[in-house]
Amino acid sequence: MVLRQAANLVFVLSLATGPAFAHQAANQVDDDAAGSESLPPCCTPAGGPLAARIAAVASDPEEVAPPSDPAVMALLNAIDAQSASLQDFSSRVRMDSYDDLADETEKRFGRVYLVMPPPAEPDSGTTRHRRAAIVFERSIEPSGRARERLEHFVLVDGVLSDYDHEAKRLVRRRVVDPGARRDPLRLGEGPIPLPIGQRKEDILKYFDVTTAPPVPPRVLKDSEGVVGLHLVPRPGTEMADARKIIGIDLWVRKGTHLPVAVELHERDGDRTSVRFFDPSINAGVNDEGRRWLNAPDVDPKVWRIESK
């Protein structure tokens, strides 16, 4: 799948935008998915199957004509307009990771946060990037067994920190060189494609865009009032050349364009879907969210720390 899944998808895709906030999802997720009140003070990167899936960087493709479908262009324009005003985003999430070979699905429940950087001073030469975090607190294994397991992923200043509290392991990966202008959260440009705050020109640069199919019932039981885009990596991009991800589906609510779900399809049949619950845009980030948006140090006597 992509990203150590966590950072992976969530970071992968939530088309979001605009001043609209707090939309109640039509289908409720388990109450437990809302998260716990008392969470450990820190988190660490683990190089497991989730982390391995966070790799899809793209090179510059040739310019091509935009989609001819008026409905696709209208949705791209709406997303772009709202993305321009994005300041922060938070949501409860459920991430389903499907293994085609084993025909098994693992589910994770948690929250995702995104904060835009303050504007840089004119002529400062400083490049500031968005800060993002995802925390998973509970999972359901393919066998159906539920587990309380804290996993935390945070992207700060071009470094992705992956905290595995159960294994007491922290892995820090630099995904953007200091001062580089590349945005690791931009679709097609970095290892953490997060369609929150994405701009139309970036989406069209790296993907062929058409109308998405209806949301599968396994992701959303009632898809009424939901529209979406289907993204296919353009030839010449690294995502296309790697031949791993063959398509991304993004679904949003009509009118508000708040994210509903996103699904990544891989060539080997694996897929990862993220369902968003109670997404909130430009409503500010609470204390818990600010806590997870930090990448705290851990005790090296207790934790195994790796830098990559």
CORWORA-V855551 format. One record per pair of residues at least 4 apart in sequence whose ideal C-beta (glycine too) atoms are under 7 Angstrom apart, sorted by the first residue. I is the first residue (numbers start at 1). J is the second residue. D is the distance in whole Angstrom. If there is no record, write none. Layout:
I:J:D
I:J:D
//
This chain:
1:5:6
1:8:7
1:53:4
1:97:6
1:264:7
1:266:6
1:270:5
1:272:4
2:8:5
2:9:7
2:12:6
2:53:4
2:54:6
2:56:6
2:245:6
2:264:6
2:272:6
3:7:5
3:8:2
3:9:6
3:11:6
3:12:7
3:50:7
3:51:7
3:53:4
3:54:3
3:192:6
4:8:6
4:46:7
4:48:6
4:50:3
4:51:2
4:52:6
4:53:6
4:54:6
4:153:7
4:162:6
5:9:6
5:50:3
5:53:5
5:95:6
5:97:6
5:272:6
6:10:6
6:50:5
6:95:7
6:108:7
6:134:5
6:136:6
6:151:6
6:153:5
7:11:5
7:54:5
7:134:6
7:153:4
7:160:6
7:162:7
7:192:6
8:12:6
8:50:6
8:53:5
8:54:5
8:272:7
9:13:6
9:95:6
9:262:7
9:264:6
9:272:5
9:274:5
10:93:6
10:95:7
10:112:4
10:134:4
10:274:5
11:132:6
11:134:6
11:185:7
11:192:4
11:194:4
12:193:5
12:194:6
12:262:6
12:264:6
12:274:7
13:193:6
13:194:6
13:195:4
13:248:7
13:250:6
13:262:3
13:274:7
14:91:7
14:194:7
14:195:6
14:196:5
14:259:4
14:262:6
14:276:6
15:79:6
15:195:5
15:198:7
15:250:5
15:252:5
15:257:7
15:259:5
16:86:7
16:89:5
16:196:4
16:197:7
16:258:7
16:259:5
16:279:7
16:281:6
17:79:6
17:82:3
17:83:5
17:86:6
17:257:6
17:281:6
18:82:3
18:85:6
18:257:6
18:281:6
19:85:6
19:281:7
19:282:5
20:256:4
20:258:6
20:281:6
21:280:5
21:281:5
21:282:6
21:283:4
22:278:6
22:280:5
22:283:6
23:253:6
23:256:6
23:258:5
23:279:6
24:278:6
25:277:5
25:278:6
26:222:5
27:220:6
27:221:5
27:222:6
29:33:4
29:92:7
29:94:5
29:109:7
29:275:7
29:277:5
30:109:7
32:109:7
32:138:6
33:92:6
33:94:6
33:109:4
33:138:7
34:92:6
35:110:7
35:111:6
35:137:5
36:137:6
39:150:7
40:150:6
40:165:6
41:296:6
42:163:6
42:296:4
42:298:5
43:152:3
43:154:7
43:163:3
43:165:7
44:161:7
44:162:6
44:163:3
44:164:6
44:169:6
44:170:3
44:171:7
44:298:6
44:303:6
45:51:7
45:160:7
45:161:5
45:162:2
45:163:6
45:170:5
45:171:3
45:172:6
45:173:7
46:51:6
46:162:5
46:164:3
46:167:6
46:169:5
46:171:6
47:51:5
47:171:5
49:53:7
51:162:5
51:171:7
54:191:5
54:192:6
55:191:5
56:191:6
56:193:6
56:239:5
56:242:7
56:245:6
57:189:7
57:190:6
57:191:6
57:238:5
58:188:4
58:189:6
58:206:5
58:237:4
58:238:5
58:239:5
59:236:7
59:237:6
59:238:5
61:205:7
61:206:6
61:234:5
61:235:7
61:236:4
61:237:5
62:236:6
64:234:7
66:73:7
66:204:6
67:72:4
67:73:6
67:209:5
67:210:7
69:73:7
69:210:7
69:211:7
70:74:6
71:75:7
71:211:6
72:76:6
72:209:6
72:210:6
72:211:6
72:229:7
73:77:6
74:78:6
75:79:6
75:227:6
75:229:6
76:80:6
76:200:5
76:203:7
76:209:7
77:81:6
77:200:7
78:82:7
78:257:5
79:83:6
79:198:7
79:200:7
79:257:6
80:84:7
80:199:6
80:200:4
82:86:7
82:257:6
83:197:5
83:198:6
83:199:6
86:116:6
86:197:4
86:281:7
86:282:7
87:116:5
87:282:5
88:114:7
88:115:5
88:116:7
88:282:6
88:284:6
88:285:5
89:114:4
89:196:5
89:281:5
90:111:7
90:112:7
90:113:5
90:280:5
90:285:6
90:289:6
91:111:7
91:112:6
91:276:5
91:277:6
91:278:6
91:279:4
91:280:7
92:111:6
92:277:4
92:278:6
93:110:6
93:111:6
93:112:5
93:274:6
93:275:7
93:276:6
93:277:7
94:107:6
94:109:5
94:275:5
95:108:5
95:272:7
95:274:5
96:105:5
96:107:5
96:273:5
97:105:7
97:106:5
97:272:5
98:105:5
98:270:6
98:271:5
99:104:5
99:270:6
100:268:6
100:269:3
100:270:5
104:142:4
105:142:6
106:139:6
106:141:6
106:142:6
107:139:6
107:140:4
108:136:4
108:139:5
109:136:7
109:137:6
109:138:5
110:134:6
110:135:5
110:136:4
110:137:5
111:135:6
112:134:5
113:132:7
113:133:5
113:285:6
113:289:5
113:292:6
113:293:6
114:130:6
114:132:5
114:194:7
114:196:5
114:197:7
115:130:7
115:131:5
115:285:6
115:293:6
116:130:6
116:197:7
117:128:4
117:129:6
117:130:6
120:124:5
120:126:5
120:128:5
127:179:6
127:180:7
127:181:5
129:157:7
129:158:6
129:176:7
129:183:6
129:184:7
130:185:5
130:197:7
131:155:7
131:156:5
131:293:5
132:155:5
132:185:6
132:194:6
133:153:7
133:154:4
133:292:4
133:293:5
134:153:5
135:152:5
135:292:5
136:151:4
137:148:7
137:150:6
138:146:7
138:147:7
138:148:6
139:147:5
139:149:6
140:144:7
140:146:5
141:145:5
141:147:7
149:166:5
150:165:4
151:163:7
151:164:6
152:163:4
152:292:6
153:160:7
153:162:5
154:161:5
154:292:7
154:293:6
154:295:5
155:160:5
155:184:6
155:192:6
156:295:5
158:174:6
158:175:6
158:176:3
158:177:7
158:178:7
158:180:7
158:184:7
159:172:6
159:173:7
159:174:5
160:173:5
160:175:5
160:192:7
161:170:7
161:172:5
161:295:4
162:171:5
163:170:5
164:169:5
168:302:6
168:303:5
168:304:7
169:303:7
169:304:5
170:298:5
170:303:5
170:305:5
171:306:5
171:308:6
172:307:5
173:308:5
175:184:5
175:190:6
175:191:5
176:180:5
176:182:6
176:184:5
182:189:6
182:190:6
183:189:6
183:190:6
184:190:3
184:191:6
184:192:5
185:190:6
185:192:6
185:194:5
186:190:6
186:198:7
186:202:5
187:193:5
187:195:6
187:198:5
187:202:6
187:203:6
187:206:6
188:193:7
188:202:7
188:205:7
188:206:3
188:207:7
188:237:6
188:239:6
195:250:6
195:262:7
198:202:6
198:203:6
200:204:6
201:205:6
202:206:7
203:207:6
203:209:6
203:231:7
204:209:6
206:233:7
206:234:6
206:237:5
206:239:7
207:231:4
207:232:6
207:233:6
207:234:6
208:232:5
208:234:6
209:229:6
209:231:6
210:230:5
211:229:7
211:230:7
212:228:3
212:229:5
212:230:4
212:249:4
212:250:7
212:251:6
214:223:5
215:219:5
215:220:4
215:223:4
215:226:6
215:251:5
215:260:7
215:261:6
217:221:6
219:261:5
219:263:7
219:273:5
219:275:6
220:226:7
220:260:7
220:261:6
220:275:7
225:253:6
225:254:5
226:251:5
226:253:6
226:260:5
227:252:6
227:254:6
228:249:6
228:250:5
228:251:4
228:252:7
229:250:5
230:247:6
230:249:5
231:247:7
231:248:4
231:250:7
232:247:5
233:237:5
233:239:4
233:240:4
233:245:6
234:240:6
235:240:5
236:240:7
237:241:7
238:242:6
239:245:6
243:267:6
244:266:6
244:267:6
245:264:6
245:266:6
246:265:5
246:266:7
246:267:5
247:265:4
248:262:7
248:264:5
249:262:7
249:263:5
250:262:5
251:260:4
251:261:5
252:257:5
252:258:6
252:259:6
252:260:6
253:257:7
253:258:5
253:260:6
258:279:5
258:281:7
259:276:5
259:279:5
260:276:6
261:273:6
261:274:6
261:275:5
261:276:7
262:273:7
262:274:5
263:271:6
263:272:7
263:273:4
264:271:6
264:272:5
265:271:5
266:270:4
266:271:6
285:289:4
285:290:6
285:293:7
287:291:6
288:292:7
289:293:6
298:303:4
298:305:7
299:303:6
300:305:6
//
